[in-house]
Amino acid sequence: MEQLLLFVLLGLGPGALIAGIALGLVLTYRGSGAINVSAGAMAMFGAYFYYGLREGHLLLPLLYPGIGGPVPVPVAFVVAVAVTGALGLLIDFAVFRPLRRQSPLAKLVAGVGVLMTVQAVVVLRFGGQGQTASDVLDTTALNILGGTVPVNRLELVGIVLLGALLLTALYRYSRFGLATRAAQENEAEALLSGLSPQKLSLANSFLAATVCGALGILVAPMTQLDPNTLTIAVIPALGAALIARFTSFPVAALAGIGMGALRAVTTYCQTQPWFPTADGTAVVGVTDVVYFLVIVAALIWRGKSLPVRGAYVEPRLPPAPAPERVARPAAVLTALCVLALLTFPYDMRQALTNTMIGAIACLSLVVLTGFVGQMSLAQYAFAGVAGLTVSKLALNAGIGFPLGPVLGVLAATVLGVLIGIPALRVRGVQLAVLTMAAAVAVQAFGFNNPSWGAGGNGSPVAAPTLFGINLGPTGSFPVNDADQPSPLFGFVCLILLLAVVALIVGVRRSSLGKRMLAVRSNERAAAAVGISTRAVKLTAFALSAFTVGIAGVLYAYNFGSVDPSRFDIVNTFALIAFAYIGGITTIKGALIAGFMVTEGIASHILDSYVGLPTNYQLLIAGVLLVVTLIMNGSGIALQPPPKFTFVRRLLNRPGDDAPDPTTTSPASARSMAKLGGQ
């Protein structure tokens, strides 16, 4: 028992970080109504900015005269926290303010774009390797329970609890706090009372960013300072904020500290002889599974009782028109792909293969988000499960192509249905939070385990063979196969892409597609007319996981192994960004997104021929995602084609603005449009 309590005390540091991020989530939600998944990235940014000041990597001649040298701890801490707060102001003003009238799901996706942008900036400046941050608090060790506990753990808990109490007093007794609560309950009445919800949102975002930045600086020395550790800490923090209903600061702080205690207890259990092992070592990833279960319990317990912001919100989703005249574009694109596979050099052939696989992955989001309005942040987790199943079946059971891929896709489908079951109780933002926690749990507990997962070196995948013919990237082909990948594997990917497109087109045109759109538009109205919303949601999750499972199998065959890093949550963020930019509600948008995915055609051209590394491309993707949500949530695919009116006039050709005697008058058209809208 003493050892267990000692581990709990050691876990107070990570618990304080989780609690601090949870406080930031509550602050942001109260101010703008957004669940800001980039709160962990704000803590990471503050920690790295402080690290840069202390190591002399950041030059601030206007703030500190010692140019090029380490900045003293107090000055570095104040400057880093202030800069992080300024970044929070910028994000609220440039991102969340334009999305005030949009749905909470749009704000959450915008937070994903902010996370990608901040993370890419840090990686470009400091690299992706871990750093050792200098201590801010006292590191003196105390002798407690037969062991030593650094005093900074206790100081951190005291700081977090004190901050929670101060925030509680601020929001309960100050005019600012009362005004924030009034704007949260009803923005219209707050405006009539002379309050400014926009200014209140700015103030709350500044407080949230400073809290996250300060805790990131204080906790970074206790963990490895890298672009992922502090960023992913937002997942248990979301669980703590859900327990607090995004309203109570003390509950959020205590729940966050409790999350840290859970991690410490898990670490203690891993040292015990009874704990399960894999290849002689304790099973990893159990903590992330526990966090996932906590979030599931919190959503089931309080998912339907989360406070709704009293504001006029347009829960607009981009239109999802039924595809028409598909045969001719499909034939043209197929002919172009065949020609490219037969003539492109090996590097462009590989990029084209990645583009086709990426388009299949994006089509899975078209079904789930575009047709049904449900958001999943676990798409690459499903893909990884499919690829890993193919690898393990071949290695351990001797089951290869074609039965192995079929079973792999079915495994992904089953996992998709299991994770989609909570969608029967929760939806939208809450479901996205749950799937994000599920993706991290699958990554840590599944892919990273050396026994049933891929471990650190990946899990090999044998080439697919049928009747003695190698269909993989190493197979032979009579034309243009001097270097891998073989054009034959490209043809396999092309055939599967066409099959998936035909499947999605059929779904959209069928009665099932109409029921999906009805559920997306209004679940209660759909249920009132006899549509089983549960069946529609589970079908959408199954079809989406089935589709991305095909992409996962193709990725495994394409690279010859299942690499856990390829299927992590960051790559899922990138996939969502490209899908939204291309147009997440249309098949055309998924095909456009396929060209932009990492290692796709556009990415390869920018990297190899323009000299723009992948990290810059992720930065651009994050920025473009935010811009797309603000300027045009429909994406590239639904943009009207350019009219080129000036060119038409030069050529004396009638343009779109020329009157057509066969059409109705403008007034009649407006009247008909009004009637159609009714």
JOBELNOR-V42989 format. One record per backbone hydrogen bond with DSSP energy under -1.0 kcal/mol. CO is the residue of the C=O (numbers start at 1). NH is the residue of the N-H. Records with the same first field share a line. If there is no record, write none. Layout:
BEGIN
CO->NH ; NH
END
This chain:
BEGIN
1->5
2->6
3->7
4->8
5->9
6->10
7->11
9->12
11->15
12->16
13->17
14->18
15->19
16->20
17->21
18->22
19->23
20->24
21->25
22->26
23->27
24->28
25->29
26->30
27->31
28->32
29->33
34->36
35->37
36->39
38->42
39->43
40->44
41->45
42->46
43->47
44->48
45->49
46->50
47->51
48->52
49->53
50->54
51->55
52->57 ; 58
53->71
60->64
65->67
66->69
72->76
73->77
74->78
75->79
76->80
77->81
78->82
79->83
80->84
81->85
82->86
83->87
84->88
85->89
86->90
87->91
88->92
89->93
90->94
91->95 ; 96
92->97
97->100
99->102
101->314
103->107
104->108
105->109
106->110
107->111
108->112
109->113
110->114
111->115
112->116
113->117
114->118
115->119
116->120
117->121
118->122
119->123
120->124
121->125
122->126
123->127
131->225
140->151
142->149
144->147
147->144
149->142
150->153
151->155
152->156
153->157
154->158
155->159
156->160
157->161
158->162
159->163
160->164
161->165
162->166
163->167
164->168
165->169
166->170
167->171
168->172
169->173
170->174
174->178
175->179
176->180
177->181
178->182
179->183
180->184
181->185
182->186
184->310
186->190
187->191
188->192
189->193
190->195
191->194
196->200
197->201
198->202
199->203
200->204
201->205
202->206
203->207
204->208
205->209
206->210
207->211
208->212
209->213
210->214
211->215
212->216
213->217
214->218
215->219
216->220
219->222
220->223
224->226
225->131
228->232
231->234
232->235
233->237
234->238
235->239
236->240
237->241
238->242
239->243
240->244
241->246
242->245
244->247 ; 248
248->252
249->253
250->254
251->255
252->256
253->257
254->258
255->259
256->260
257->261
258->262
259->263
260->264
261->265
262->266
263->267
264->268
265->269
266->270
268->271
269->272
272->275
276->283
278->281
281->278
285->289
286->290
287->291
288->292
289->293
290->294
291->295
292->296
293->297
294->298
295->299
296->300
297->301
298->302
299->303
302->305
309->311
310->187
314->316
326->330
327->331
328->332
329->333
330->334
331->335
332->336
333->337
334->338
335->339
336->340
337->341
338->342
339->343
340->344
345->349
346->350
347->351
348->352
349->353
350->354
351->355
352->356
353->357
354->358
355->359
356->360
357->361
358->362
359->363
360->364
362->366
363->367
364->368
365->369 ; 370
366->371
368->374
378->382
379->383
380->384
381->385
382->386
383->387
384->388
385->389
386->390
387->391
388->392
389->393
390->394
391->395
392->396
393->397 ; 399
400->404
402->406
403->407
404->408
405->409
406->410
407->411
408->412
409->413
410->414
411->415
412->416
413->417
414->418
415->419
416->420
417->421
420->423
421->424
422->425 ; 426
427->430
428->432
429->433
430->434
431->435
432->436
433->437
434->438
435->439
436->440
437->441
438->442
439->443
440->444
441->445
442->446 ; 447
443->448
447->454 ; 455
449->453
459->562
464->471
466->469
469->466
472->475
473->486
486->490
487->491
488->492
489->493
490->494
491->495
492->496
493->497
494->498
495->499
496->500
497->501
498->502
499->503
500->504
501->505
502->506
503->507
504->508
505->509
506->510
507->513
510->514
511->515
512->516
513->517
514->518
515->519
516->520
517->521
518->522
522->526
523->527
524->528
525->529
526->531
527->530
531->533
532->536
533->537
534->538
535->539
536->540
537->541
538->542
539->543
540->544
541->545
542->546
543->547
544->548
545->549
546->550
547->551
548->552
549->553
550->554
551->555
552->556
553->557
554->558
555->559
556->560
560->461
562->459
563->566
564->567
568->572
569->573
570->574
571->575
572->576
573->577
574->578
575->579
576->580
577->581
578->582
579->583
581->636
582->637
583->586
586->590
587->591
588->592
589->593
590->594
591->595
593->597
595->602
597->600
600->604
601->605
602->606
603->607
604->608
605->609 ; 610
606->612
613->617
614->618
615->619
616->620
617->621
618->622
619->623
620->624
621->625
622->626
623->627
624->628
625->629
626->630
627->631
628->632
632->635
636->639
644->648
645->649
646->650
647->651
648->653
649->652
655->658
660->663
665->669
666->670
667->671
668->672
669->673
670->674
671->675
672->676
673->677
674->678
END
